[in-house]
Amino acid sequence: MPAASHATADRLHRPLFAIGLRLAAVCFMSVMFVTVRLADQHGVHLVEILFYRQLIALPVVAGYIAMSGGLHHIRFSRMGVHVSRTMMGLTGMALNFGAFILLPPAEATTIGFTMPIFGTIVAALFLHERAGVHRWGAVLLGFLGVLIMVRPDSGHFPMLGVLVALAGAFNTVLVSVLLRQLGRTENAGTIVFWFTALSLPPLGIGLLFYGQAHDLTTWGLLILIGVLGALAQMLLTAALRWGPMSIVLPMDYSTIIWTTLLGWMLWGDWPMSTTWVGAALIIASGLYIAWREHVRARYGTARP
């Protein structure tokens, strides 16, 4: 292989760098979600949180695009799909923020780990992908983990919060399917920029009804949510440029470390033993599904 090809391969495949980017991204995401909970406790309405999260993120995203290749990258060719992605993305963001408002951080994070489980269901039922006994077994294991963690008969978690968190995880899977379609014609910077920009008009209308004055501390929380959200979004995308999904995506499970520590430090919330057992089963389920996807990609679709 020529030296230039070796250099290109080294630049595109730096797994340790990719892992570091992903770990930083999920750390930022964890702090952002916890900050959303703090903002709610300061009296900020969810519509306000969503609006300022997008408003403050927009110049950060635009600056990143300008530095990494020029603002010409924000040109798009599929307006209708971008609008659909924006509405679905806003719904998912509202659900995920709502989960952290209604549930302790560790439990909200753990239920969010059901995304690979829902991904298998969506792929099998709607995308007509084969899912054999291995992956269906992992799905059942994951839902068993949810049942152990939330214990529906005990009432120690608000069922509304659990349902909101599960709906957020399911919506995130649907957004991922749409992003896969968009990614065939649009680059990542275009997708992120237009999601941020197109979400501001409907959120601005909502702000007319729910906007209110805040003190400096609360404004600081809102600015932090926007900046952290933008940085996390860009780092999540950048990590996939430098390393394969099989080693990058499992880093997302480190979120449970940060949210647990932050929840304990800020509110004294320490997960119960059932939460740890449920989390272990859900994470094991997600990792096994990811491994089976790796096997399918390596050996073909004959091994579901």
Secondary structure by P-SEA (a helix, b strand, c coil): ccaaaaaaaaaaccaaaaaaaaaaaaaaaaaaaaaaaaaaaacccaaaaaaaaaaaaaaaaaaaaaaaccccccccccaaaaaaaaaaaaaaaaaaaaaaaaccaaaaaaaacaaaaaaaaaaaccccccccaaaaaaaaaaaaaaaaaaccccccccaaaaaaaaaaaaaaaaaaaaaaaaaccccaaaaaaaaaaaaaaaaaaaaaccbbbbcaaaaaaaaaaaaaaaaaaaaaaaaaaccccccccccccaaaaaaaaaaaacccccccaaaaaaaaaaaaaaaaaaaaaaaaaacccccc
